[in-house]
Amino acid sequence: MAKPVFATAILAQVGLAHSEYGSASGFVHGWMHPLGGLDHLLAMVAVGLWAAQLASGGDRRALWGVPLAFVAVMALGGLLGMLGLEVPLVETGILLSVFLLGGLVLFAARMQLGFGAVLVGLFTLFHGHAHGAEMPASVSGLEYALGFVLSTALLHLMGIGAGLLSGQATTLPALHKLPLLRLLGALVVLGGVMVMQA
């Protein structure tokens, strides 16, 4: 008699554990989505790198302006994806964003903050749509969106941190004095080539 009672207690705990995970799974799924694809990772870190690069040129507003533009438009794209609204050439747009953002860092592109935010935002719509369209049907849309927004913001912060640190570095003589921050941009572009060939 003790065995069935013990088994019932174990099954109840397993059910409870799944219930608790289920309530958090929307956030977890959303959090993991940007981290699960190299194309998303590269683009989001590159946004932070470029924001740091623009800030080092004198416009400190870029540190929050460029990432904020990315996150805001990404949330809009996510909503479109969740609603099932079509956006053409999503995967192509995501890949192009990797090359664009990596190229901006590689060539130390300078532009007005407003124009830069719009440029970043145009390609961000594709990332957001991909996140929203791939949301599991069983999870909370609000929790899922919160997860991928916070995960993206963290990746931007990592890019900003790497950009600010590498901006403090001098140069790499072995690489023909290519500044470290621009080298990171080249690595983003190279990563885009890897994604394209995968």
Helices and strands as residue ranges (DSSP letters): H 2-32, G 34-36, H 38-56, H 62-82, H 90-106, H 113-133, H 141-168, G 173-175, H 180-197
